[in-house]
Amino acid sequence: MKLFMNVKGRLFLVPNTLGSEDIGKSIPQGIADSFENVSVIFVEHEKVARRLLIQLGLKAHLDQFELVSMKQGINKDVGNKLTSTLNQGKDAAIISDAGCPAIADPGNELVQIAHRIGARVIPHSGPSSILLALMASGFNGQQFAFHGYLSKDSSSRKNQIRVLDKRVHQNSQTQIFIETPYRNQHVFSDLLSECQKKTKICLAVNLTMEDEWIAVNDVEGWKKNRPDIQKKQCIYLIYK
Amino acid sequence: MKLFMNVKGRLFLVPNTLGSEDIGKSIPQGIADSFENVSVIFVEHEKVARRLLIQLGLKAHLDQFELVSMKQGINKDVGNKLTSTLNQGKDAAIISDAGCPAIADPGNELVQIAHRIGARVIPHSGPSSILLALMASGFNGQQFAFHGYLSKDSSSRKNQIRVLDKRVHQNSQTQIFIETPYRNQHVFSDLLSECQKKTKICLAVNLTMEDEWIAVNDVEGWKKNRPDIQKKQCIYLIYK
């Protein structure tokens, strides 16, 4: 009996689609098997997580899962919930609203807790806008850095962009960042004004969606042919 | 007729497994549909690519694909092959030996060619050891950098590690790199000798395989309890 009590549950990290209704091309179907012993799922929005579970064919099992929101952050209650679940030998999972949990998305504090108590953490493959954009950019995939969101303040953001542009040319490191859709035009303008003329910019818009759109041009080229990316999901990559 | 001639083929970027025989948990089955109009596939090793195609259920279609090796690099012939394929309105694909094409793997020069001639580049989701390890580390997923392989020379490698360790503590940026399996013990020793005592190291070993093993500890902790990772597939992450 004591031996059984020592067996910890596992924490599965489950990627979600990037918004596509069709999971066939983005989520491996076999992930569904991982939910057999899962009792608690940590989510951003219940509705979005539930949609993925249904798409994975788990509709009949929805009642077995307790969904715990991470929307208010990983507070003590949320952390304790994971600890007690894993200590009881039950599995848990994290599903974020889009893409991979804990990457440009909440979840990493829960992963830390799992490691701290010695539970196994099992990451599943799935869509990541960062990786998809990097693959499709043709830029350096051997040296790259992701910076999340740049500053909301235009003058600090311009400073940041100049630093990133320097790293591209000095260290041959691809620079990647994201922006909230309604601020895209501002950020793109700052990129065109602050980067060197020869710097290449890849815009990856609405990845995995019907209207996915990925294009590469240098600063001069983009200035002559400026796309409308306002209010679209866009990820930015710069390289030389 | 002219209109038809102007339609370019598409370049699909197709992730491979990280070595697992079972693709169910790592590759979305729907990717198979993309091969309908594919005539040329750029590969590292034909055998490895063929295995994936069979696992995707495309055995009956193998004859329709011309496999072109990228093993000798993307020379002029290889580049011309892609150009003529896409210009003829036929689709092409890239499959690397493990994980995502063009990320710590060949393929990005072909992606550049596709962009240059105005063909669509379509990246597919799948396993990436970098992303899986980062998710499972619990480290900062909002700021991270991937460095590929560090130097083969021990003294330069130690220098590099000290620089990465500084970036962890000064910029809160997760540092990620890989190493060839037979050099793992050397690199791990250098990490333990060059990083600060409080620096956390995540080792992600044999990802997606039966014996997958992911653990986090600080330098002091690892020194007391040193695992044998020699000749295993390992990805290294450091953070504070």
Contacts between the chains, C-beta under 8 A, distances in Angstrom:
chain1	res1	chain2	res2	distance
A	13	B	135	4.8
A	13	B	136	6.5
A	15	B	125	7.8
A	22	B	30	7.3
A	23	B	28	7.5
A	23	B	30	7.9
A	24	B	28	6.3
A	24	B	29	6.5
A	24	B	30	3.0
A	24	B	33	7.9
A	25	B	28	5.4
A	25	B	30	3.9
A	25	B	31	6.0
A	25	B	33	7.4
A	25	B	34	7.8
A	25	B	124	6.7
A	25	B	125	7.3
A	26	B	28	5.5
A	26	B	30	7.7
A	26	B	124	8.0
A	26	B	125	4.6
A	27	B	28	5.8
A	27	B	125	7.5
A	28	B	23	7.5
A	28	B	24	6.3
A	28	B	25	5.4
A	28	B	26	5.5
A	28	B	27	5.8
A	28	B	28	5.3
A	28	B	29	7.5
A	29	B	24	6.5
A	29	B	28	7.5
A	29	B	29	5.8
A	30	B	22	7.3
A	30	B	23	8.0
A	30	B	24	3.0
A	30	B	25	3.8
A	30	B	26	7.7
A	31	B	25	6.0
A	33	B	24	7.9
A	33	B	25	7.4
A	34	B	25	7.7
A	100	B	131	6.0
A	100	B	135	5.3
A	100	B	141	7.9
A	101	B	135	6.3
A	102	B	134	7.5
A	102	B	135	4.9
A	102	B	138	7.0
A	102	B	141	4.8
A	103	B	131	6.5
A	103	B	134	5.9
A	103	B	135	5.8
A	103	B	141	3.8
A	103	B	142	8.0
A	104	B	141	6.1
A	104	B	142	5.7
A	105	B	141	7.1
A	107	B	135	7.8
A	107	B	141	7.9
A	108	B	137	7.9
A	108	B	138	4.9
A	108	B	139	6.7
A	108	B	140	7.1
A	108	B	141	5.6
A	109	B	138	7.3
A	110	B	138	7.9
A	111	B	135	7.4
A	111	B	136	6.6
A	111	B	137	7.1
A	111	B	138	3.4
A	112	B	138	3.9
A	112	B	216	7.8
A	114	B	138	7.6
A	115	B	138	5.8
A	115	B	215	7.2
A	115	B	216	4.6
A	120	B	214	7.7
A	121	B	136	4.7
A	121	B	138	7.6
A	121	B	214	5.8
A	122	B	136	7.4
A	122	B	212	7.3
A	123	B	131	7.8
A	123	B	132	4.3
A	123	B	133	7.6
A	123	B	135	4.2
A	123	B	136	4.2
A	123	B	207	7.7
A	123	B	214	7.8
A	124	B	25	6.7
A	124	B	26	8.0
A	124	B	132	8.0
A	125	B	15	7.8
A	125	B	25	7.3
A	125	B	26	4.6
A	125	B	27	7.6
A	125	B	125	7.2
A	125	B	126	5.8
A	125	B	127	4.0
A	125	B	128	7.4
A	125	B	132	6.6
A	125	B	208	7.2
A	126	B	125	5.8
A	127	B	125	4.0
A	128	B	125	7.4
A	128	B	128	7.3
A	128	B	131	5.3
A	130	B	131	7.6
A	131	B	100	6.0
A	131	B	103	6.5
A	131	B	123	7.8
A	131	B	128	5.3
A	131	B	130	7.7
A	131	B	131	5.7
A	132	B	123	4.3
A	132	B	124	8.0
A	132	B	125	6.6
A	133	B	123	7.6
A	134	B	102	7.4
A	134	B	103	5.9
A	135	B	13	4.8
A	135	B	100	5.3
A	135	B	101	6.3
A	135	B	102	4.9
A	135	B	103	5.8
A	135	B	107	7.8
A	135	B	111	7.4
A	135	B	123	4.2
A	136	B	13	6.5
A	136	B	111	6.6
A	136	B	121	4.7
A	136	B	122	7.4
A	136	B	123	4.2
A	137	B	108	7.8
A	137	B	111	7.1
A	138	B	102	7.0
A	138	B	108	4.8
A	138	B	109	7.3
A	138	B	110	7.9
A	138	B	111	3.4
A	138	B	112	3.9
A	138	B	114	7.6
A	138	B	115	5.9
A	138	B	121	7.6
A	139	B	108	6.7
A	140	B	108	7.1
A	141	B	100	7.9
A	141	B	102	4.8
A	141	B	103	3.8
A	141	B	104	6.1
A	141	B	105	7.1
A	141	B	107	8.0
A	141	B	108	5.6
A	142	B	104	5.7
A	142	B	146	7.9
A	142	B	148	3.9
A	143	B	145	7.9
A	143	B	146	6.9
A	143	B	147	6.0
A	143	B	148	5.9
A	144	B	145	7.1
A	144	B	146	5.5
A	145	B	143	7.9
A	145	B	144	7.0
A	145	B	145	4.0
A	145	B	146	7.6
A	145	B	173	7.2
A	146	B	142	7.9
A	146	B	143	6.9
A	146	B	144	5.5
A	146	B	145	7.6
A	147	B	143	6.0
A	148	B	142	3.9
A	148	B	143	5.9
A	173	B	145	7.2
A	207	B	123	7.7
A	208	B	125	7.2
A	212	B	122	7.3
A	214	B	120	7.7
A	214	B	121	5.8
A	214	B	123	7.8
A	215	B	115	7.2
A	216	B	112	7.7
A	216	B	115	4.6
